[in-house]
Amino acid sequence: MQDNVKQLYIAISHIIDRTRKERGINYTDFCLGNDIPTSTYDDIINASRQSSFYNIAKVVKALDLSFEEFGKLLDKELPDNFMKEDI
């Protein structure tokens, strides 16, 4: 189970960081312009600890992604067998 949690946070971090870079948004400008502490963004990107859903949602919205879009990106990022053993 713990591996699935880590895998989920890694997938989230990839989506968020890739989206920001694809849109050409500078890391510092993004954080400052959206009232997101750099430490919060770093925690999400490094998947170093479990970030709160609120913080992830705030970053997703700041990237102008709908939750539907984010969910589709997450579905593509995660392996097909994600959590299959838990069902």
GIJOKA-V424502 format. One record per residue. N is the residue number from 1. PHI is phi as a letter, one per 20 degrees, with the letter a starting at -180 (NA if undefined). PSI is psi in radians with two decimals (999 if undefined). NEAR is the number of other C-alpha atoms within 8 Angstrom. Layout:
n=[N:N]
phi=[PHI:PHI]
psi=[PSI:PSI]
near=[NEAR:NEAR]
This chain:
n=[1:2:3:4:5:6:7:8:9:10:11:12:13:14:15:16:17:18:19:20:21:22:23:24:25:26:27:28:29:30:31:32:33:34:35:36:37:38:39:40:41:42:43:44:45:46:47:48:49:50:51:52:53:54:55:56:57:58:59:60:61:62:63:64:65:66:67:68:69:70:71:72:73:74:75:76:77:78:79:80:81:82:83:84:85:86:87]
phi=[NA:f:f:f:f:f:f:f:f:f:f:f:f:f:f:f:f:f:f:f:f:f:e:m:e:f:g:f:f:f:f:f:f:d:l:d:g:g:f:f:f:f:g:f:f:e:l:e:b:f:f:f:f:g:f:f:f:f:f:g:f:f:e:m:e:f:f:f:f:f:f:f:f:f:f:f:f:e:f:g:e:g:m:f:f:e:e]
psi=[-0.75:-0.63:-0.65:-0.68:-0.83:-0.76:-0.68:-0.82:-0.58:-0.76:-0.76:-0.78:-0.70:-0.78:-0.83:-0.85:-0.72:-0.76:-0.80:-0.79:-0.72:-0.55:0.02:0.52:2.16:2.41:-0.92:-0.79:-0.71:-0.86:-0.85:-0.75:-0.29:0.23:0.78:2.04:2.42:-0.55:-0.63:-0.80:-0.76:-0.73:-0.72:-0.83:-0.64:-0.14:0.61:-0.38:2.89:1.92:2.63:2.67:-0.64:-0.84:-0.71:-0.78:-0.68:-0.74:-0.74:-0.80:-0.66:-0.48:0.00:0.60:2.39:2.81:-0.53:-0.81:-0.78:-0.75:-0.70:-0.72:-0.68:-0.72:-0.67:-0.58:-0.60:2.57:2.72:-0.55:0.25:2.13:0.20:-0.65:-0.28:-0.23:999]
near=[6:5:6:9:8:9:9:9:11:11:11:11:12:9:11:12:9:8:9:12:9:7:6:6:9:8:7:7:8:10:12:9:7:7:6:11:8:8:6:10:11:8:12:15:13:8:12:7:6:8:10:6:6:6:9:10:8:8:11:13:10:8:9:6:10:8:8:7:8:10:8:8:9:11:7:7:8:10:6:4:6:7:8:6:5:5:4]
